[in-house]
């Protein structure tokens, strides 16, 4: 039914334009020849029927070619006018050639008049329709119950928000004032809305103008400034929304749909990542890429980022079928031409892993599969050993055996001076990568970073669920801190680090300043519209087994070197004997691997190899 309705609309528009083309010719002759029948050249009168048929067919066909019927009249803009001008110019040029070929003698200037009357009528009716629709909408949608909107926006983003709010009166949102830090714009108007002050005037403008809602349209501003503006806006008791990214303005239309509530990433998120596209393309484009743990938070985001660089084939490996099913469907929708292979497998099973590597022969492996929850691994140390240690060893040795060019391990800040089973297993996994690199043609590297905002099982989703239940929000200690970055940034920096790899490095990502979990909880409660410790209580539960008060990104014995990317650093390898390390890892099966104390002591013993402790080599 929708298709039939569209076809009917196109037919109606075509008919209207055909009529207007003929009215345009009559009007042009009237203007050119002073409205006197006797002044019109005989050639036009004699060939009137032929001229009407040819002109109508030529011009309407060109209107199709210039896609005038794929535009929505209600949103007619300068783009449509340019198309109308182009179609009218080409159409009248063709009609002029027709006049010459049939020896219809007229003054060439008549075609200029034809051109102008076409633009006036064809363009005029579209813009008249747009104006009439806006007037009708404003009449239908009364402003009595509309929200009064303050826009905090600099330049084009703010102007686009104003424009769209005015074009969508059904939203019942009236832009009444704009704040802009450019003093030269003070007192001027954007689409009829005055610029009444600067960012420091938020509180006074809200009070004077009776503002109900504030929209922050500052997509290129730093998160620190957005945080400051947001907390000023909170003092007004107005609802606060945000236009999050300048890239979302590219479509031009329907920017209003992009405006959303402020979230924690806007306030604690980090600055945009600058990627070296050429460097990344060189090792991913037209290559076979394998991502383990591809259904997880980091693994799935790696897949989303990798497909942008047009790999020959993307292999997604995961042990959990639901996650891998979802990410495969998402990627096929984004890029249905890409060869995507989903593999259900467990990295603990060496024979299965070898079979996969041998079959698909990946050029690059991103190893994101791991057990990562600190408290859970404290209670299940044997599972951390099987997955994080032997799983990594299986994958790394298979990659070496079948000639993988580059292997990138996803590591964690908890691997530095570990106090937990999870952290210790990840530190030993780093050592596997560094030592195997010394005796392999494969370039083995690791990328180390902290917590990721919004990842599965992380603190943000937990806090949100606790807030939804009415609290309390539970925190281990008022002074505990953690490093945070967003999921897309983590994935992008992992891919960039992979491009820089020479082999043996541990890349350390710049995590910025550590964030107090208490401050994070307060911000989330405020974002949810509540007051911390009034509406939603914050409760302290004490540190859990294996947890630290703060995390580190660098071991004392590791040197730190800069790279061309100011968010990525390199540590120097501190161990090189793979056979010694492998022997130590294999001997762990002689222990009761479900005894946390025995496993932790043994892992610490292995880790001490990296400190050059010769006593542990015996």
N, C-alpha and C positions, 0 to 999 in steps of 0.2 A: 504493500500500500504506500509505503514511504517513497519508493522509487517512482510509482505512478504519479504521486503528488508532485514530486520534483520535476518530472517530465512535463506535467501540465503547467507548472510555473514557468519553465523555460519556454514552452510554446507561447504562453501569454506574453512574456517579455519580448519574444521575437516579433510577435504581432504588433505590440506597441511600438517597437523600434522601427518596424517597416512603415507604419503609419507616420511616425515622426520624420523619417527620412524623406517622405514625399511632402509633408508639410514644410520641411526645411527647404526643399527646392522651390516650392511656391513662394515661401517667405523671402528666399534669396532673390528670386526674380522681381518680387514686389519692391524690395529695397534697392536693387540695382537699377531697375527701370522706372522708378518713381510711381509704381503702381498702375502704370498705363499699359493696357493690352497692346496698343499699337507700337510701343517701343520695344516689345520683346522680339528678338530675332526670329525670322520666319523658320529657320532650321530647327529651333526648339519647339515651335508650335506644330510643325509638320511631323516631327519625330517624337512627339510627346509620349506616346504609349511605349515605344521602344526605350526611350530614356528612363522612364519610370521603372520598367522591368529590370533593365541592366543596373541602374543605380541601386535599386532595392536589393537585388541579389548580391551585388558586389559588396555593399556596405554591411548588410546583415551577416554575410559569410565572414567578413573581416572581424565583426564584433565577436563571432564565435572564436576565431583564431586568436584574438586578443583577450579571450577568456572573460568577457564582460558578463557572461551568464553563469559563471561559477562564483561570482562575488555576491555578497548579501547586501541588498539595497539599504537595509537599516544601518549598515556600517560603512556606507560609501564615503571614501576619503580621497586624499590626494593621489593615492595609488590608482584608484579607479579613473580619476580625471586624466591622469597621464595615459592610461590605456585608451580612453575615449579620444584624446587628442591624436594619439598615434594611429588609431583605426580610421579616424576621420581624414587625416592627412593622406594615408596610403589609399583609402577608398576614393577620395576626390582626384588623386593623381591618376588612378586607373580609369576613372570616368572621363577625365580630360583626354587620356590617350584614346579612349573609345570615340570621343567627339572628333578627334583628329582623323582617326581611321575611317570614319563614316562621313568625313567632310562636312560636319555640322559646324557652320561658321558662327562663332561667338567670340566675344572679347575674353581673353584669358583671365581677366580680373574677376569674372563671374565665379570662377572656381574658388577664389579666396573667400567670396561671400558665402558660397556653398559650405566651405570648410568652417567658417565662423558660426553659421546658423546650425550646422550639425552639432557642434560643441555646445552651443547654447541650449538646444532642445534635448539632445541625448543625455548630456551631463546634467542639465537643469532639472529634468524630471527625477533623476536619481537623488539628487541632493534635496529636492523639494520633498520627496517621499521620506527621506531621513529626517528632515526638520519637522514634517507633519507628525511622524511617529513619535518624536521626542516630545512634541507639544501634547499629543494625546496621552502619552505615558504619564506626563507630569500632571495631567488633569485627572487621570484615573487613579494614580498612586499619590494620594494626598500626603503632603509634607507634615501633617499634624503630628503623626506618630513616628517621624523619621529621627534617626540618630544624627547628632551633630558631630562631624568628624574634624579632628585636627591632624594635619599631615606634617610629619617631621621628615622633610626630604630635601635633598640638594640636587637641583638641576632636573635632568630628564626623568629619573625614576619618580620623583614627586609629581611632575607634570603628567606623566602617564597615569598615575593613580587618580589624580584629579579628573582627567579626561574620562576615564572609565567609570568612575563613580557618577559622573554627570550623565553618561550614556546608559546607565542602568538604574533608573529611578525605582525599579521594582525592588532594589536592595534596601530602599528606605534609609539611605546613608547620604547625608548632605555634607560635602566638604565646605567648611566655613572659614578655615584659616590655614596658613602654611607657615612653618618656621624654617628658616634657612640661615646658616651662619655667614653667608656672604652679605656684608653690610650694604653693598651696592644695590642689592635687590629689594631692600626694605621699602615698603610702600607700593611696590609694583604688584601686578596681578598675573596669575597664571590661569588662563581659561576662566577669568572672572572671579577667581578666588584670591584674596589679598595675602601678601607676605607680611605678616604683622610683627615679626620679631626673630630672635635668634634662639639657639637651643637653651640658653640660660633662662629664657622667658617662659618655659613650659608651664610652670605653676600659675603664673599670673594670667597667661592667655587662656588656660583652661577655665579659670574662675570668671574672667571677663566675658568669654564667648559662650559659656554654658556648654562645654564640650562633654560628650557622652563616651566617645571612643577615640583612641589615638592610634594612628598607623605610622610605624617607623619605616621609612622608605630610604634607607641609607645602606645599600648593598655593598658598597666598597669601603665602608668604615670598619675599623678593627673591632674585634669582639670586646675588647676592654672598654671602648667608647660606648658600644651598644649596651654593655652591662650598666654603665653609669647612667645612660639615658633611660634605660628600662627602670632602674630603681628610683629615678626621679619621677617617672610616670606613675609608678606604684603609689606614690604619695598623693596622687590626685584622685584615687579611687575610680579612675576611668578604666574601661577595658582596653588592653594594649595588644595590638597585632603588629606583624612585621612582614615586610617583603624581603625574603631571605637572600636572594642571589641575583646579581645583575644578569647572569646568563638566562634567567627566567623571563627577562624582558624582551628576549630576541624575537619571540613570535609577534609582539606588538599587541595582539588582541587578547582579551580575557585575562589580563594580568590580575584582575580582581580575584580570580580563582586561585592564584598563587599565594595570596595574602593569607597568613595563618597565625595562630597563636605563637608567641615567643616560646622557644623550647630551650632546654639546657645547653644544647650545642651552640646556640647563638651567643650564650653568655660565657661558656667555658671552652667553646671550640677554639680552634687555632687558625692562624693565617693560611691563606691558600698555598698549596704546594706548587712549586715551579718545577715542572718535569722537563727533562731533556728528551724531547720526542724523538729526535733522530737517533740518539743513543739507544733508547728503548726499542725502537722499531728494528734496529739492526740485529737484536737477538731474539725478538719475538715474531716479527712479521714472517709469514710463510714457514713457520716452524711448528713442530708438534710439541705441545705443552701439556704437562700432567700436573694437576693440582690435587694433593691428598687432603682429606678433610674438606673437600670442596663444597659440602653442604652446610658447613658451619659459618659463623659470622664473618671471620676473616677469609676463609677459603672461598665462600660464595662471592664476597666483594672482590677478591683477586680475580675470579672468573669474569665478573662484570667489567673490570678494568682491562683484563687481558684481551678480551674480544675486540676492544677498540683498536688494537694494533694488528688486527687481521692475521691471526695465526693460521697455519695450514690445517691444524686439527687441535681441538681442546678436549682433553680427557679428564673427566671429573671422577675422582675416586672417593668413596665414602662408605662407611659401614652401616649407615642409617638410611634406609631407602626413601623415607618420606622427604627428608631434606634434599637429597639429590634429585628426586622427582620434581620438586618445586623449582630449584635453581635451573634445571635443564629446560623446563617449560618456559621460564622467564627469559632465558638466553635465546631460545628458539624464536620467541616472539620478537625480541630485539633484533636478532640477526639470523634469519632463517636460512641463509646461504652458507653459514659456517658449519663445518663438520664437527659435531659434538658427540662424544662417546661417554656414556655414563657407565661406570664400573662399580659394582657392589663388591667390596673386598675388605678384609681385615689386614692391616699392615703387620700384625703379629705373625701371619702365616707366610713364611719365607718362600715356599714353593709357589704359592699363588702370586706373590709379588713379583718373583722372577718371571713367571709366565706372562704377567701383564707387561712388564718392562720389555721383555723379549718380543712380544707380539706387536706392540705399538711403537717401540724405539723412540721415545720422546727425546727431543733435543734439550728441553729445559724441564726441571722438576721443582715445583714449589711444595714444600712439605709443611702443611699446616695441621695435619692430623695429630692430636695429642689429648691426653687427659690434663685439664688445666685447673680444676677447682681444688684449691689448697686444702680446705677442711675435709673434703671427701677423700682425697688421696692420703691424708693423714690416717684415716680409718681403713684405707684399702691400698696399702703400699705395694702389694704384689701386682695390682692392676697397673699402677704407674710404671713399675719396672717392665712389665710385659709390653705396654704400649709405647711409653716415651723412650725407653732404652732399646729394647729388642726390636720394636717396630721401626725406630730410626735406623738401627744397625742393618736390618733387613733391606730397607729401602735404599740406604746409602751403598751397601755392597752390591746390590742388584744394579744400581745406576752405574757403578764403576765397571761391573762385569760386562754390561751391554752398551757402553760407550756414550752415556748421557753427557752432553757437553757442559751443562751447568746445573748445579743442585743448590737450592736456596732453602735453608731451614728457618722456620719461624720460631724464634726464641722469646724469652721474657726477662724483664728486670728481676724477677724472683730467682733467676739463676745466679745472680751476683751475691756472693757470701750467703748461700742458701741456709735457711732455718727450717725449711719444709721439705717433705718428700718430693712434692711436685717441682720445687725449685731445684733441688739437687739432681733429679733425673734430667731436667732440662739443661743443667750445667754439664752433665756428663754427655748429653746429646751434642752439645756444642763441641766438646772435646773429640767426640767421634768424627765430626765434620772436619775439624782442624787437622787431626792426625791422618785421616784417610786422604786428605788433600795432598799430603807430602809424598804419597806413593801411588797416586792415581792421575790419569790424564783428565779426569773430570774436575771441573773447578767447583770445589765445595766451599760454600760460605754460609754464614748465619746472620740473621737480622734480629736484633734485640730491642724490644720496646716495652712500655708499661701497659696499663689498663686501657681498654678501648671502650669509649662511651657507647652504651646501648647494646653491647654484644651479649650473646646468649648467656644467661646466668650471672651477668655483671650486676654491680650495685644499683645502677639506674633503674632497670626493670623491677628489681626488688623493692626499691623505695616507692616506685609508682604504685605497685600493688598494695603496699602498706598504707599509702595515702588514700587510695580508693576505698580501703576497708575502714578508714577513719583513724588510722594510727594504732599504736605508736610506730614511728620510724626508728628502727634499731641501728645503733652504731656501736662498734666495739669499744672505742675510746675517744674522748673529745679532742685529743691532739693527733690522732692518726692521720697520716697523709699518704696520698698516692699520686703517681703520674697518670695523666689522661691524654688521649688523643681520639679523634673521630675515626670511625671504621674506614671511610673512604681515604682519609689521609694515611692511615696505617698501610692500607693496600697499595696506594700509589708510591709510598716511600719504599716499600718492600720491592716493588717492581723496579724502581729507580736504582736501588742498591744492587739488585741483580744485574743491572746493566753495567755497573761499575766494577763488578767482581773480577778479580785476577786469580783468586783461589786462596783459601785459608783464612780470610778475613772474618771478623765479627763486626758487622755494621751496627753501630749504636745510633738510634734515632733521637734527635733532639726533642725531648718531651716537654720542654719549657719548665715552668716552675711547678713544683708539686702542689696539689690542691688538698686542703683540709676536707675530709669527708663530712665533717660537721657543717662546714660552709656549703658543701654540695647539697646536703639534705635540706638546709634552710632555703636555698634557691629553688629547689624542686617543690617544696611546700608552697612557697610564694607564687611560683608559676601556676600552681594548681588552684590559686585563689584563696589560700588559707594563710593564717598567721602562725609562724612557728611557735611551739610551746604554749599556744593559746587555743587554736582550733585543732592542731595536730601536735601531739607530744613527741619529743625526741628522747629516746631512752638509750642508755649506755649499758652494754652487756658484757664488756670485757674482751680482751684479745682471745681469739681461738687458737687452738694448737697449730703451731707452724707459722703463725702470722707475725709480721714485724710492725713496729710503729711507723716506719718509713721504709721506702724502697731505694735501692741504688741501681745505677746503670753501668758502673765501671768497677772492675776489680782493682785492688791496689797495685798488683803487679802488671796490669795491662797499660801499655802506652796508648795515647789517643791522638789520632791524626785527622786533620780536616780533609774534606773533599770539595769538589766544585759546587756541591749542593750544601747550602749552609744549615740544612737540617739533618745531614747524615755525616757521621764520623766513623773512623775505622780504628779498631784495636789490633794490636800485633799478636800473632800466635804465641802461646806460651807452652805448648807441648807438641811433640812431633812423632812419638813412638806409638804407632798404631797397634803393632803386635802386642806390646805390653798392655795397652789399654784394653784391647779385645780380650786378652786372657783374663784380666781382672773382671770384666763385665760377664764373661761366660761362667766364671767361678761363683758368681752371685747365686746361681741356682742351688748351690750347696747349702745356702742359708735357708732359714724359715722366712721366706719373703713376705709373709703376712705379719711378721713381728716388726713393728715400726722402729723400735730402738736398734735392733740388729741391722736392719736395712739402712737406716740413716747413718749409723756409724760406718758401715761398709762404703756407702756412697761418699762420705766425707773423706775416707781413706783414698778412694779413687781420685777425688777432686784434688787432693793434696799432691798428686803427681804433677799437676800443672804448676805447683809452686817449687818444683825441683827438689822435693823431699826424697832423697835417695833411699832412705830406709824403707819406703813403701814399694820399692822395686823388687824386693826379695820375697 
